[in-house]
Amino acid sequence: MLASSLHRVLARRLARPLGLFEPIALDRRRLDPVTARVLGGRLEALDPAGGYRPGSDGIDTALGWVVAGTVIAATPAQRAQNLFYDPSNGNGLSDAGGLFQAGYALRMLFAAGGGVRGAATGTTFNLTGRPSTEWLTAPENDVGLPVFYAQLEAAGSAAEPQARATALARALLALGGTLAVLEDAGDPAHVRNDFRGAYMRAGGSSPFDRGSSYERYVADAFGRTGVPAPAGPVDRPNVMAYITAADAQGLADRTQRRFFSDGTLPADVVVDRETTPAEVMHDARASLTYGLPSVPHLDLAAMGDVHYAYAPAAADAGPDGAVDSAAKRRRLVAYLRVPGRVRFFLDGAVYHDTAAALLPEIGGYAAGLVDHLFRAEIKLDVAAGAVQVQVAGTRGAVTGAEVRLYADDASGKRRAFGSVPADVGGRVTIPAGARRIAAVLRGTDGAGELVAVSEAPVP
């Protein structure tokens, strides 16, 4: 968030002077009963120690609402099944079947909170899910892209100040949910259809304590405050291109072809005293689930010593094709020769290099998506009882849309008073007694759907 333009957008366009640190209240009484109950329950389940759970008064900072949105995007946990996407075939998570599935179902039957009711109703996670690209725009995703657009529009057009604040809080929650979809495309397991190998690994004394070793490493090594700084915001032609695109520069595309996950490693290779490194490399490559990343040069000189295969520098070229010549060589996979075979695995050193490469890139893509979603700006020039309206920052002409204008009275009540064409702008007389004006645009430009909101005081 700090690397994006959102702080400036909130402070300058939406009249929230503290920007990301502005307190914003979500009033559940202004939501329909079902939304209030479901959303309220998910917010109340957040860990108060995380710093992003709203207070009992429904107030959180703008930044807190975004972070909360990324968390509740996978709350309850079964919703995470829709945060996978395989760019090689366009599918979501499909890792079910066989004896493993039966064993997993048995564990879930007895797991706390899962259990018999979930098994009987079919709501227990079955290791399959919708592609995250589909889930991003699904109507039932209450922190997805449609909710972001609708609530941002309402944040500028709703009549009552409390309703506008509530809409803005919900828009920021949905922004967080949208970013959760994108950012999970920077986790190798999420783009390589790898739930079994990555998330079903035992991590504690209980058979139910399972999770991703890579994610545990990142959490332990970096926490929330030690995450490497993001790369510069990435510019992509539309929302979906941040995840996947024909140029293979979406985050899911780049992650899948450059990194292994725990369950998509080369299979063990059988060796004897006459086996050469080239033969091991050939057999390892033949066993790969995905063609990339490939297995590079191997050294089999010593038995019992851990070796590392390194990714070629060109593999980590940025989205613009630039290669950092000063970048440290990245350990791609660890391997160990034991009697009769060579075993491939990922360890802490590989996780470190993976995180060091991926976390800044994820941050750059996320910051870029935020800038993309807020790319359009409505410029309001108030003078002599009128307002001059001009739209800037769009990609090409805005089609089929008008900039709707609203005026606030002394109590903050907001009413529509005019409009101008989005593509040419215009000048409109301000109603007498107006204290503030607002402008709202919802339309489409060359980069897809857009919503823009702007406010300005009346001198």
N, C-alpha and C positions, 0 to 999 in steps of 0.2 A: 504493500500500500504506500509506503513511504517513497518508493522508487517511481510511483505512478503520479498522475496529475490529479488524483482524487482530492487531496488536501486543498489544492487551489480551486478545484471545481466547487467543492462544498463552501469554501469561504467566499469566493467571488460571485459565483452564479446563483447559489442557493441561499445566500444570506445567512450562512452559518459561520460566524467569524472565527471560531476555533477550529474549523475544518475537521480533520479526522478526530480531534479531541473534543468536539462539541457534544454536550449531553443531548440525547434525543430520546423522547418518551414514546413507548408503544402502549397505547390504551386498548386493552383487550375488549373493553365494552364497545368499542367501535368495530369489532370484527363479528362475523356471523358466529353463532354458537358453536358449530362444529370446528371451525378454524381456531376459535379462541381456546377451545378445550384441547385440541390436538397440539397446536403450536405451543400453547402455554405449558402443557405437560413436558414437551421436549425441551423447552427452555429451562424449566425447573429442574430437569434431570442433569443439567450441566454442572460440572465441578466448580464450586465457588472459588476454589484456589486458582483456577485457570486465568482469572482476570477478565473473562469475557461474558460471564453470566450476568444478565441484567439484575438490578436490585429489585426489592419487593415493590417498589413504586413504578417498575417497568422502564426505568431509565438506564441507558448504557451510552457509552461514547459511540460515535460513528464507526470508529475502528473496531470497537468491541462487537458491534452488530455484525460487521463483515466476518470477523473471526468466528463468532458464534454460528454464522451461517455455514461456514466450512465444516464445523463440527456436527451440526444437526443434519447435514447432508447425508451422514451415515448413521443417523439415529432414528429408529432402532437399527441395530447392527446389520440386519438383513438388507437394508437399503444399499449397503456397500456392494451387493451383488451386481448393481447396475452401474458401477464405476470402473468397469473393465472394457477395453476395446482393442481388438486385434486388427491393426491396419492392413495386414496381409490378405485378409478375407472379409473385413467389415463386420465380423461377428463380435458379440459380447462374450461373457464368461460361459464356457461350456465344458466343464471339467468333471462332470458326473459320470456314474456308471461303474459296473464291476463290483468286486468285493470291497474295494475301498469305499464306495458309496454306501454299501450296507453297514460297514463299520462306522462310518461317519454318522449315519442316521441313528445308529444305536447310541453313540455318544451323545448326540443332540437330544435323544429321548429322555436321557437322565440328567442332562445339564440343567443347572439352575436357570429358571426363566424361559427355557426352550420348551422341552417336555412334551407330554402327551397331547395337550391341546393343540400345539403347533403341528404335530404329526397328524392329528386327526383332521385338522382344517386345511392342511396343505400350505400353511404360512411359514413353516420352518425352512430356512435356507437350504436349497437342494443343489448347490454348486453350479447353478446356471443363472443367467441374468440377461437383461437387455443391453445392447451396445450403449456405452456411455454417450455416444453422439446422438442416439435416439432419446435417451433419458434426459438429456440436457434440455430438450424442447417439449418433453411429454407434458400434457395438461395436468396429470396427477402429481407431478414433481412440484411440491409447494415451495421449493427454493431453486427453481430452475429459471431459465431465460424468459419465458412468457410472464412469469410473476414479476421479474425484475422490470421489464418494460411497462407492464400495467401499473405497478406501484410507483415507479418513478414518475409516470404521467400524473397519477393521482396526487403525488407529493407537490405538484405545482398547481393542480386544478381543483382540489377539494375545497369545499366552502369554509369549513371550520379549521382553525389553526391546529387543534388536537388531531383532527383527521389527517391533516397534511403531515404532521410529525409521525403519526402511526404509519402512514404510507411510506414515508422515507425510511423508517426503521425496517419495514418489510422489504423495501427495495434493496437495502444494504444486506439484509439476511440472504436474499436471493442472489445478490452479487457474490457473496461468500460461497453459496451453493454452486454457482456457475464456475467459480474458480476451483472448487474442489474437483469438479469433473476434469478440468484442464490439468490441474496439478498432479492428479493421479496418473495422467498420461506420461508423467516423468518418473514413474515407478516401474522398473522392468517387469515385475510380475503382472502388473495391470495391463500391459500391452503384449504379453506373451502367453496369455491364457493359462496362467500358472497360479492356481489357488492351492492345489494339493501340495506341490513341492515347496511353495513359499510360506503359506499360511497354516499348514497343518503340522508344522514342526513343533515338537515338544519344547517348552521353554521354562518349565518349573517342575515342582514335585507332583503336581496334580496332572492327570492325563487330559484334563480339560484346559490346562494352561498352554495354549498353543498360539502361535503367531509368526509373523515374518521376522526372521533373524536380521535381515537387512534393516527393516524399520526399527527394530529394537536397538540396533547399533546406532542408527542416526539419532534416535531419541536420547540414548545415553551419551553419545559423543558431543552433540550440539545443543540438545534441549530446545527451548524456544528462542532464547536470546543469543545463542552462539551460532546460529545458522549463518553461513557465508553470505556476504552481500550479493544481491542479485546483479546479473549482467544488465546492460542497458536494455530498456524496453524494446521488445521485438515488434516490428511492424509487419502485419500480415493482411491480405486483401479482404478477409471476412472472418466472422467468428469461427466457423468450422475449420478454416485453414490453420487456426492456432493448434488444433488437435491433429488434423490429417488433411492432406491435399495432394493433388496430382504431382506437385513438384517435390514430394517426399520431405518437405521441410516443416511439417507439423510436429509438435512435440512428441506425439505417439509414434510417428514415423521414425524420428531421429532416435528415440529411446530404444525401440525394438531392434533396430539394426546395429546398435553400438554396444549393447550390454546384455550379459547373461542374467537370468534369474536362477534361483536355487533349483527349480524343477526343469529347467531347459538347458542343462549343461551337457557337454559331450558324455556319452556313456563310457564306462571303464573299458580300457583297451587291453586285450590279452597280449602279453609279451613273453619272449624268452631271451636267451643270451645273444641271439643273432638278430633280434628285431632292431631296426634302425629308427631314429627319430622321424624320418620322412614317412615310414610305414605307420607309426603311431599317429602322426598328424593326419594321414590319409584316412585311417579308420575312425579317428575322432570326428573328422569332418563329416564322414558318411553317416554318423549317428545323430547329427544335429536335427532338432525339431524344426529350426528355422535356418535358412541359408546364411544369414548374417546375425551376429558377428561370426567370422570364420575363426578357425584355430590357427594361430600364427606359429612361428618357429618354436620348437621345443628342444630342451636339453635334457638328456636322460643319463648323464654321466654318473650320478651317484644315487644309490638306493637309500631311501629313508630321509632324504632331505627335501624340504618343500621348495619348489621352484615356481616361478611366475611367468606366464605368457603375457606379453604387453600389446596393447592396442596400437595400431599404426597412428602416427600423428594426424594423418588426413582424416581419420575417422571422427576426430573431435573438431573438425572445421565448423565454424559458426554457421548460422542460417544464411549468411551472406557469402559463404565459401572461404572466409579468411581463416588461416591457420596460425595459431600462436606458436611461433618458433621457440619461445622461451618456456613453454608449458612443460611441466614434468611428465615423464613417461607414465602412462596410466596402466596399472596392473589390471588385466582383463579377467584372468582366471588363474587359480592356483592348481598345481598338480603335484602328485607324489608317486614315486615308483615304489611299489611294494612287491613281494614275491609273486610273480606270475601276471602282474597287471600294472597298469598306470591308472590312477584314480584322479578325477577332476573334481574340484570343489571351490567354493567361495569362502574366504575367511575374513578376518577383521581388516587386513591390509587391502584386500580387494574392495570390501565395503567402503573403506575410507576413500580410496581413489574414485570409486563410483559416485559417492556422495559429493566429493569435492568437484567433480565434473558436472553432476546433474543439478545440485541444489541452486547454484547461481543461474543455470539455464532455466530451471523451472520458475525462478523469481523473475527473470527477464521476460519470459512468455506471459506470466500472470500480469506483470505491470503493463505490458503491451496490450493485453486484452482489456484491462481497465481503461487505458487511454483510448482504445478503439471504441468501446461502448459509450464513452463520453466525448467522442470526437467532435460532435456538432455543438456549436455555441451560438446562442441567440444574443446578439448585441443590442442593448437598449440604450438609446440616447434620449434622455428626458430633458426637455427645455420648452419654455413658453407655453405650458399647458398641453403639450403634445409629446408623443414618443415616436422616435424613428427606430424602426426595427430592421435588422439585417442578420441573416444567417451566415455563419462562417464555419470553416473546418469540415464541411461535408466532402465526400468523394464523388464529384460529378453532381448533376442536378438532383434536387429532391423532387420526387414525382408524387402527384396526387395528394398533396398535403398543404395545410395552411398553418401559420403561426397563430394560435389562439391567445387573445389578450384578456387579462383579468385585472380587476382593481380591488384593493382592500379598503374597507372603511376604518373608522377609528377603533372598532372592536376587533378588527382582524378578519371580519367576514369577507369572503372573496366571491366576486361575481364577474361573469364574462361581460366584456363591453365591446369587443371587436375582433377582427382578424385581418391578416395580410397574407398574400401568397408567399410560400416559403422560398420560392426560387428567385423572387425579385425584391421582397421586402416591401416597406412602405411606411407612411406616416399616419398616425391616428391620434385624434384628440382625446385627452384623458378626461374622464368624468369629474365633475366638481366634487370636492370633498375627499377624493382618493388620497390615501396616505402612502400606498405602495402599489406597484404594478407587477404583474408576473406574466410571463410568456411561456407557452407550452407548444412543442412541436412533436408530432409523431408521424413518421413517414418512412420512406425508403430512398436510399441513394445507391450509388454504384457499389457500395460495400455491404448492402443489406439493410435490415431494419434499424431504425434509430429513434431515440427519444431524447429530446433536449428540453431543459427547464432553466429559466433564468428569472431573477427578480431584481428590482431596483426601487429605491425610495423616490417619492415625489417631493421635490423641494417645497 
